[in-house]
Amino acid sequence: MKIFQLRDYTKEELLQKKHDLEEELFNLKLRKMTKQLENPLKLRNLKRDIARINTILNEDEKGIRRLAGESEGKKTMSSSDKKE
């Protein structure tokens, strides 16, 4: 999944997607241990997708980039607010 596609999701959708990917990763790890994994590259791709989602969530948390669907009413500190 590309990062520009993930940026269109809301926070709740991203958290749900992350949960689903983590479940799938867990199941693939079990299949790997039992030597039933057909495509080992799928593990790497899932880990990267989870990392992309974590990056987007951290950017939102730190105020670097807001998520889609968030209200623009959130006040960010301007330079004049910081001096007070």
C-alpha positions as CSV (number, residue, x, y, z in Angstrom):
1,M,0.0,0.0,0.0
2,K,1.3,3.4,-0.9
3,I,1.6,6.2,1.7
4,F,-0.4,8.7,-0.4
5,Q,-3.3,6.2,-0.2
6,L,-3.0,5.8,3.6
7,R,-3.0,9.6,4.1
8,D,-6.6,9.7,2.9
9,Y,-7.8,7.6,5.8
10,T,-9.1,8.9,9.1
11,K,-7.4,8.0,12.4
12,E,-9.9,5.4,13.2
13,E,-9.6,3.8,9.8
14,L,-5.8,3.8,10.2
15,L,-5.9,2.1,13.6
16,Q,-8.3,-0.5,12.3
17,K,-6.1,-1.1,9.2
18,K,-3.0,-1.4,11.5
19,H,-4.8,-3.9,13.7
20,D,-5.8,-6.0,10.7
21,L,-2.3,-6.0,9.3
22,E,-0.8,-7.0,12.7
23,E,-3.2,-9.9,12.8
24,E,-2.3,-11.0,9.3
25,L,1.4,-10.6,10.2
26,F,0.9,-12.8,13.2
27,N,-0.8,-15.5,11.2
28,L,2.0,-15.4,8.5
29,K,4.6,-15.8,11.2
30,L,2.9,-18.9,12.5
31,R,2.7,-20.3,9.0
32,K,6.4,-19.5,8.5
33,M,7.3,-21.5,11.6
34,T,5.4,-24.5,10.4
35,K,7.0,-24.2,6.9
36,Q,3.7,-23.5,5.2
37,L,4.5,-19.9,4.0
38,E,4.2,-19.6,0.3
39,N,5.5,-16.1,-0.2
40,P,8.1,-14.9,2.4
41,L,8.2,-11.4,0.9
42,K,4.6,-10.9,2.2
43,L,6.1,-10.7,5.7
44,R,8.4,-7.8,4.7
45,N,5.6,-6.0,2.9
46,L,3.3,-6.2,5.9
47,K,5.9,-4.9,8.2
48,R,6.5,-2.0,5.9
49,D,2.8,-1.2,5.7
50,I,2.5,-1.2,9.5
51,A,5.6,1.1,9.7
52,R,3.9,3.5,7.2
53,I,0.8,3.6,9.3
54,N,2.8,4.3,12.4
55,T,4.6,7.1,10.7
56,I,1.4,8.8,9.6
57,L,-0.1,8.4,13.1
58,N,3.1,9.9,14.7
59,E,3.1,12.8,12.2
60,D,-0.5,13.6,13.2
61,E,0.3,13.3,16.9
62,K,3.3,15.7,16.6
63,G,1.4,18.1,14.4
64,I,3.6,17.7,11.4
65,R,0.8,16.7,9.1
66,R,-2.9,16.3,9.9
67,L,-4.9,13.3,9.0
68,A,-7.8,13.4,6.5
69,G,-11.2,14.0,8.1
70,E,-9.9,15.9,11.1
71,S,-11.5,19.2,11.8
72,E,-9.6,22.2,10.9
73,G,-10.8,23.8,14.2
74,K,-7.9,22.5,16.1
75,K,-5.8,25.4,17.3
76,T,-2.1,25.2,16.7
77,M,0.3,27.5,18.6
78,S,1.4,30.4,16.5
79,S,4.7,32.2,17.2
80,S,2.8,35.0,19.1
81,D,1.2,32.4,21.4
82,K,4.5,30.8,22.3
83,K,6.0,34.1,23.5
84,E,3.3,34.6,26.2
